[in-house]
Structures are given as structure tokens and as C-alpha cells.
Amino acid sequence: MLSAQKRGFMIENVELPVGFALELAKHSDIMTQFARLPEQKRNAIVEGARHITSKNGMRQYVENLFGEEISSKINQ
């Protein structure tokens, strides 16, 4: 479950970037898929989100989470 923090949100003791958490909240299907991933893969996705600097970039990142490009990175 997500809980609010001063700088972000947390899932299983991993702080989520605010923009990432907000975009996940807009896409419940993607949030469900993300939550079902093993911890290591979720952490890799969160780490990738930390490098995104724009709202549009974060939206694209989240919307493409389970597309070919991101999927291949997290399935390594």
C-alpha cells in the first residue's frame, strides 16, 4: 500500500519519486502490474524513474512500463 511521505511515496520500504507515484495512480492497470512484480524488478523500475526530470518524460515512462523497451530491461 502507498503511504504519503514528505518527499515521496513508499512501497515496501522503497521511496517512490512523487511524479512516478502520481503517474501510477493515473494508470491503475499499470500500477497493478507494477505491484505484482518481484521486488528486484520494482526497484529497477523505481531507480529508472529517479532519472526522469520532466512530467512528460515520467508520463511516457509509466505508460511504456510494460512495453518492449522497459520490459526487456527489467527482465534481465
C-alpha positions as a LaTeX table, in Angstrom:
\begin{tabular}{lrrr}
\hline
Residue & $x$ (\AA) & $y$ (\AA) & $z$ (\AA) \\
\hline
Met1 & 0.00 & 0.00 & 0.00 \\
Leu2 & 1.24 & 3.51 & $-0.75$ \\
Ser3 & 1.78 & 5.90 & 2.12 \\
Ala4 & 2.49 & 9.63 & 1.80 \\
Gln5 & 5.91 & 10.90 & 2.83 \\
Lys6 & 7.33 & 14.42 & 2.78 \\
Arg7 & 9.41 & 13.84 & $-0.40$ \\
Gly8 & 7.66 & 10.89 & $-1.98$ \\
Phe9 & 5.63 & 7.74 & $-1.53$ \\
Met10 & 6.72 & 4.34 & $-0.28$ \\
Ile11 & 6.01 & 0.80 & $-1.33$ \\
Glu12 & 7.59 & $-1.93$ & 0.80 \\
Asn13 & 10.13 & 0.48 & 2.30 \\
Val14 & 11.22 & 1.88 & $-1.08$ \\
Glu15 & 10.55 & 5.58 & $-1.56$ \\
Leu16 & 8.88 & 6.30 & $-4.87$ \\
Pro17 & 9.54 & 9.56 & $-6.70$ \\
Val18 & 6.42 & 11.73 & $-6.38$ \\
Gly19 & 5.91 & 12.09 & $-10.14$ \\
Phe20 & 6.20 & 8.33 & $-10.60$ \\
Ala21 & 3.64 & 7.63 & $-7.85$ \\
Leu22 & 1.25 & 10.20 & $-9.28$ \\
Glu23 & 1.50 & 8.74 & $-12.78$ \\
Leu24 & 0.98 & 5.22 & $-11.43$ \\
Ala25 & $-2.15$ & 6.47 & $-9.67$ \\
Lys26 & $-3.50$ & 7.66 & $-13.03$ \\
His27 & $-2.99$ & 4.20 & $-14.55$ \\
Ser28 & $-4.47$ & 1.58 & $-12.24$ \\
Asp29 & $-3.76$ & $-1.25$ & $-14.69$ \\
Ile30 & $-0.07$ & $-0.36$ & $-14.80$ \\
Met31 & 0.01 & 0.09 & $-11.02$ \\
Thr32 & $-1.43$ & $-3.41$ & $-10.59$ \\
Gln33 & 1.17 & $-4.92$ & $-12.92$ \\
Phe34 & 3.95 & $-2.99$ & $-11.17$ \\
Ala35 & 2.80 & $-4.18$ & $-7.74$ \\
Arg36 & 2.83 & $-7.81$ & $-8.90$ \\
Leu37 & 6.48 & $-7.67$ & $-9.99$ \\
Pro38 & 9.20 & $-9.16$ & $-7.81$ \\
Glu39 & 10.87 & $-6.65$ & $-5.52$ \\
Gln40 & 14.11 & $-6.57$ & $-7.52$ \\
Lys41 & 12.28 & $-5.63$ & $-10.73$ \\
Arg42 & 10.18 & $-2.98$ & $-8.96$ \\
Asn43 & 13.37 & $-1.48$ & $-7.53$ \\
Ala44 & 14.94 & $-1.36$ & $-11.01$ \\
Ile45 & 11.90 & 0.49 & $-12.36$ \\
Val46 & 11.92 & 2.95 & $-9.45$ \\
Glu47 & 15.62 & 3.59 & $-9.99$ \\
Gly48 & 14.92 & 4.34 & $-13.65$ \\
Ala49 & 12.16 & 6.77 & $-12.63$ \\
Arg50 & 14.62 & 8.67 & $-10.43$ \\
His51 & 16.48 & 9.78 & $-13.57$ \\
Ile52 & 13.45 & 11.32 & $-15.26$ \\
Thr53 & 13.36 & 15.09 & $-14.99$ \\
Ser54 & 10.11 & 16.11 & $-16.68$ \\
Lys55 & 6.41 & 15.48 & $-16.16$ \\
Asn56 & 6.01 & 14.43 & $-19.79$ \\
Gly57 & 9.00 & 12.12 & $-19.54$ \\
Met58 & 7.55 & 10.47 & $-16.44$ \\
Arg59 & 4.18 & 10.03 & $-18.12$ \\
Gln60 & 5.85 & 8.33 & $-21.08$ \\
Tyr61 & 7.97 & 6.16 & $-18.78$ \\
Val62 & 4.94 & 4.93 & $-16.84$ \\
Glu63 & 2.77 & 4.45 & $-19.92$ \\
Asn64 & 5.53 & 2.37 & $-21.52$ \\
Leu65 & 6.49 & 0.37 & $-18.43$ \\
Phe66 & 5.27 & $-2.91$ & $-19.81$ \\
Gly67 & 6.14 & $-2.21$ & $-23.43$ \\
Glu68 & 9.09 & $-3.83$ & $-25.19$ \\
Glu69 & 11.82 & $-1.36$ & $-24.26$ \\
Ile70 & 11.31 & $-1.24$ & $-20.48$ \\
Ser71 & 10.21 & $-4.87$ & $-20.23$ \\
Ser72 & 13.46 & $-6.07$ & $-21.76$ \\
Lys73 & 15.46 & $-4.01$ & $-19.25$ \\
Ile74 & 13.66 & $-5.37$ & $-16.20$ \\
Asn75 & 13.61 & $-8.98$ & $-17.41$ \\
Gln76 & 17.40 & $-9.25$ & $-17.37$ \\
\hline
\end{tabular}
